[in-house]
């Protein structure tokens, strides 16, 4: 039984559902944006807080790992304790951690703040998606809402690097964190006025803490082993031991889930083929996409000599392209289905990344960045909308929050693992060419070239997965769904 509290005027609450979606989409935009906004500021952060080149990626990874690791537990807490309540709590944690990140005086302090920031995102993101599922019934309206969600997810990363460049250039790197504070607090203030409280009263209040701890620890150790492999050696005792420990922890997670009465992930959900295909495709696809933003930013600043503001402005074609392509993709998916839009989008991403692998040390924005940026933008916009729709296709309403948590988890963890692997490849190549000295533009460029080529490989693998596993899923039913007003319990 679903309980909805706190807004006794059902008609008023129902009519404001699109305002609620705007608020929820805004917060999702900030969460996605925050994984990318620091990319342009990374060189400035590295200089100010004395980061090593190898450890700099942990400014990104600390966020995405705690975000991805705790997403499923956050969704479970929202179902049990109240979706609006957890949404507001997540916003407050996110705001406080953002404030602490801007105030950090050392690399360790910043990494810890980013990890807490990711925890806040893990609390609010699944709650927000559960609220969307509770607000819009399955059918045309929910598909339209999910289209908005997919467009936000696709454009957040590109907008993040643009905003990061503006803030870093004009106000300082601290403001890439502080900008979140007023937005998150404003959203927390509006939430009780636009969103009804809801929870599933029939669910037993039991939390799969062991499952959350095992999967988060396993994934964290896995990424650390990959990042440190270049210095410790891929065949070293440390690397092999850490990889074995990560596999053991992830195996323990599977065993815990199979025995738990209220698991984080009831594995029966993977019998849903569109959901399985969407999650596997997303996992591999974002291995390429997250790394793309990371290495484009470093190439433009460390090789082409761009200032942070110039770097942010250079992302305008990418940002605009993703937003426009996402809007078109939403209409195409409604007309043709998921697979005919998703697969061409992945092909374009792969071609764009292969094009990026041709960058040169004496290149320019027009010759080396603009063309592949436009190709990747169109591809990304065509991927995010259908993959979001496929992730919730055919899922029962009581499991829509779980399905949403899974696709977010796939996105965040895939991004962290992909960045770890590709950064290791790039750093190893650059250090080998530099011969122990400071890397010059040519050494840096060849490292970035290898990373982009690896990213194109991930794009190709994601394309194969989508072709083989994705069934033909219609985006909307042939007739309009009957929209029901939310039930209200004023107690």
N, C-alpha and C positions, 0 to 999 in steps of 0.2 A: 504494500500500500504506500503510495506517495503522499507525503504530507507537505502542504504549502502553507506558510504562515506569513503574517506581518503586513499583508496588503488586502484588506477586506473588500475593496471595490474591484470586483473581478473585471468589469468592463474597462475601467480605467487602466488596470494592470495589463489587460490584453492589448489595448490600443497602443500602449507604450512599448510593445515588444521590439519594435525596430529601433527605438531609442536605446533600449537595453542592449540590442545587438551592436549598436555603434559604440557603446561604452565597453562592451566585452571585446570587440574587435580592436579598439584603441589599446587596451591593456595587452592583448596578444601581440599587437604590433610592437609595443615597447619591449616585451619579453624576447621576441625574435630579433628586434633591432639591437638589443643589448649584447647579443652574441657577436655582432658585427661592428658595433659602433667603436669598439676599442681598436679595431684593426689599423685605422689610419693613425691613431695616437700611439701605436706600439713603439715606434722609434723614439718619440718624446718621452714616453713612460720608461723605456729602457735606459735612456740617458739620465733621467731625473732620479730613478731609484736603483741605478747600477745593476740592471739585469744583464745576464749573459745572453748571447744569441739563442742558445739552446733552451734556456729556461723561460724565454720570453713567451713562448707559445702557451705556457701554463696560465697566463692571464686569460686566455681564451678557454683552455681545457678545464681549469678549475670550475668555471661557470657551467660548461655544458655537461661535465661529468656528474656533479651533484644534481643538476637539473634533470638529466636523463635517469639517474639512478633512483631518485625519489618521486618521480612522476606518478608511478603506479600506486605507491602508498598514499600520495596526496589525493589521488582520485578516490581511493577507498575511504579516506577520512572525510572527504566531501559528501559522499553518499551517506555516511553514518552520522556525522555531526552537523551537517547543513552546508549546502553548496555556497550560499551567500556568505555564511560565517567564515568558511575557509578561504573564500575568495578575498574577503577583506583582510583576514590575517595574513595571507600571502602578500598582498599589496603593502602592508605595513612592514613586514620583514624585508621585502624587496627595497622599500624606501630607505630603511635604516642602514642596510648593507651598502646601498649606493652612496649614502652620506659617508660611511666609514671608508669606502674605496677612494673617494676623493681626498680624504684626510690622511691617507696612508703615507708613512714616512720611510717605508722599506719595502723590498720586494715580497717578503713574507707576509707583511700586513695586508698588502694588496691582494695576494693570492687567497688569503683566508677570507677577506671581504667578498671576493668574487665567488668563492665557494658558498658563502651564506646567501649571496645574491641568487645563485642558482637554486638554493633550497627554497627561497621565497617564490621563485618562478615555478618550481615544482609543486608548490601548494596552490598557487592561483590558477595556473594554466588548465589543469584538468577540471578544476571547479568551474572555470569559465565555460569550457566545452560542455560540461554536464548541464549547465544552465541553458546553453543554446539548445541542447537536445530536449530539455524540459519545456522550453518556451515555444519551440516550433515543432509541430507534429510532422511525422514522416510523410514525405510527398514533395510537392512543388515548392512549398515555402521553406522547408528545411534544406532542400537542395540549393535554393537561392542563398540561404544563410551560409551554407557550407562553401558556396562559391565565393562569397565575401571573405570567409575565413581563409580560403586558399590564396586569394589575391593578397591578403594581408601577409600571410606567411612568405609568399614569393617576393614581395616588395620590401619587407622589413630589413632583409640583409643589405640590399642595395642602398636603401635610404639611410641605413645605419652608418655606412662608410662616408656618405655625403655629409650627414650631420656631424659625424666625428671630425671630419676635416674642418668644417666651419668652426666648431667649438674649440678644437685644438689650436687653430690659427689665431682666433680672436680673443679667446678667454683663457686658454690653457688646458692641458690634458685632464685636469681634475674635473672639468665640466662635462666630460663624456659620462661621468658617473652622477654628478650632482643634478643633471637635467632630469633624471628619473624621479627625483624626490617630489617636486611639486605635482608632476603628472600622476604618480602613484597615490599620493595623498588626496588629490582631487577626485580620482576614481573611487577611492575608499569612501569619500564623503558622499558621492552621488549614488553609490551602490544601493543603500537602503531605500532610496527614493525611486529607483527604477526597477529594482529586482526583488521579486518575492523570495522569501526563504523556502527552501525545499530540501527534503531528505527522504530516504527510503526507510520507513519505520519497521518494515518486516525483516530487515537485515540484522543478523546478530552482530553485536558490537565487539568484534574480535579483529585484531590487527595483525597482519602478517609481518611483524617486525623482523623476524629471522630471515624471511625472504628478501625484504628490502635491504637489510644489512649485507647479506651474502651477495646479492647481485651488484650492489654499489661497490663493495670492496673488490669483487672479482673484476669488474670493468675498470676500476681505477688502477689496479695492479697491472692489468693487461696493457693499458695505455702507457703507464710509467715504464714498463718493460720495453715497449716499442720505442719510446722517446729516448731512453738511456742506452739503447742497444748499440748506437754508433760509438759511444765512448767505452762501454764495458765490453763490447764485442758480441756479435750475434751468437757465437758458440760458447760464450763464457758461462761459468757456473751461475753468476747472478742472473743473466738473461734467461737461461733455460729454467732455472729455479723459479723465477717470478712468473714466467709463462705457465709453468706447471701448476703453481699455486693459483693463478687466475682461472685455469681450466677446472681445477678442483673446486674452487668456490662457486663457479657457475654451474658445475655439476651438482653441487650441494643445493643450489637454488632450485634446480629442476626437481630434485628429490623432495625438497621441502614443499614445493607447490603441489606435487602429486599426492602428498599425504595430508595437506592442510585442509581443514573444513571450510575456511574462507581464504583461499589463496589470492595473492596479488593478481595472478594470471591463471584462471582456469583454462587449461590447454584445449578444452573442447572448442573454444572460440576459433582456433586455427583451422577447424573444419570448414569455416567460411572462406572459400577460395579467393574472392575479391579482396577480403581483408588480409589474407596471407600474402597475396601477390603485392598488394599496396605496401605492406610493411617491409618485405624483403627488397622491393624496388627502392623505397625511400631510404632504407639503411645503406644501400650501396650508392645511390644517387648523391646523397649529401656528403659521402666521402670525397666526392669530387667537388661539390659546390662550396663547402666551407673552406676547403683549401684554396679554391680559386680566389675568393675574396682576400684571403691571407697573403697569398703570393703576389697578386696584382698590386696590392698596397705597398708591399716591400719593394717590388721592382720599380714602381714609379718613384718612390722616395729615395731608395738606396742606389739605384742605377741611373734613372733619368733625372734625379735631383729635384723632384717636385717638392714644394712646400706642402704642409698638411692641407691647407685650403685648396691648393691646386689639385691635390689628389682627390679631395672630396668632390670638387666640381667635375673632375674627369669621370666620375661615376654617374653623372647625370644621364648620359645615353643609356647606361645599364639600368638605372632606376626607372626611367620613363619607359624603356622597352619592356621591362617585366610587368609593370602596371598595365600597359596597353595590351600586351599579349595575354595577361590573365583575364582581362575583360572579354577579349575575343574568345579565349579558350572556354570560358564559362558557357557562352552561347553554342560553340561548336560541340561541347560535351553533351549539352542538352539535346542537340539535334542528332549527333552521330554515335554517342556513347563514349565510354572511357578510353578504350584501347586505341581507337583511331586518332585520338588527340595525344595521348600519353606517349606512344611509341615515337611518332615524329618529333615530339619535343625532346625526348632523350637522344635521338639521333643528332639533332641540332646542337645540344649541349656537348656531345662527344666531338663533333666537328669543330666547334668553337674552342674547346680546350686543346685539341690537336693544333689548331691555328696558333693559340697562345704559346705552344711549345717552340715556336719559331722566333720568339723575341730575340733581340740582339743587344749587345752591350752599348752600341752607339745608336740605338734606335730612337724613336719619337712616339708621341701619343698617337698621331695620325697613322703612322706606318705600322705600329706594333700593338696598340691597345684598342683603338676605336672599332675596327672591323670585327675582331673576335668578341668584343664586348656586346655588340649588337646581336650577333648570332647566339651567344649564350643567353642574352636577355630574353629573346623570343622563345628559346628552348625552355628556360626556367619557368616563364609564364605559362607555357603549354603543359608543363609537368605538374605544378603545384595544385591547380584546380581539380583535374581529374583524379589525381592520386588521393586528394582529401575526400572526394565523393566516394571513391572505391573503398576507402578505409572504413566507411560506416554503412556501406551498401548491404542490405539484408540483415543488419544487426538489430536484435530486439532492443526496445527502448531501455529496459533495465540494464543492458550491457553497453549502452552508447557511450557512457563515460569511460568504461574500460577500453573500448575501441579507440576513443579519442586519445586516451592516455598512451596506448600502444603506438599510435602513429607519431605522437610527439616524442616518445622514447626512442623510436627508431631514428627519428631525425637528429636528436641530440647526440645519441651515442655513436651513430654513424659518422657524424661530423667530427667528433673527438677522435675516433679511431683513424679516420681518413687523414686528418691533419697530423696525427702522430706519425703515421707511416710515411706520408709524403714529406713532412718536415725532416724526418730522419734521412730520407734519400737525398733531399736538397742539401742539408748541412754536411753530410758525408762527402758528397760530390764537391761542394765548395771548399771544404777543408783539405781534401786531397789535392785540389788544384792550387790552393794558396800555399801549400808546402810549409805550413807552420807559421807563416807571416799573416799580416792583415789581408783579408780577401779583397781583391780589386774588383772592378766592375765586371770583368770577363768571368772571373770565378763565381761571383754571385749569380750572374746571368745563366751560366751553365747549370748551376744548382736549381735555379727556378725552372729552366727548360725541362729538366728531368722530372721535377714535381708536376708540371703541367702535363707532361706525357703520361705520367702515372695516373693523374686525374682523368685523362681521356680514357685510360684503360678501365677505370671504375665506371665511367659513363657507358662504355661499351658493354661491360658486364651487366649494368642496370638495364640496358636495352634488351639484352638477351633474356634476362629474368622476366621483364614485362611482356615480351613476345611469347614466351613459353607458358607463363603462369596466368596472365591476366585474361579472364573470360570477357566476353562482350557484355558489359554492364550498362544498362540505360541509366542516364543521369536522373531522369524523372519519370514517373508513371505517365501513361497516356492521358489520364484525366486528372483534374485537380483533386488534391486531397481535401477532405472535409476538416476544417480547422476547428478544434475544440477549445473552449475557454478553460483556463486553468482552474482546478479545484482549489477551494480555499478552506482552511481550518483556522479560524480567528483566535484559537486558544493560544 
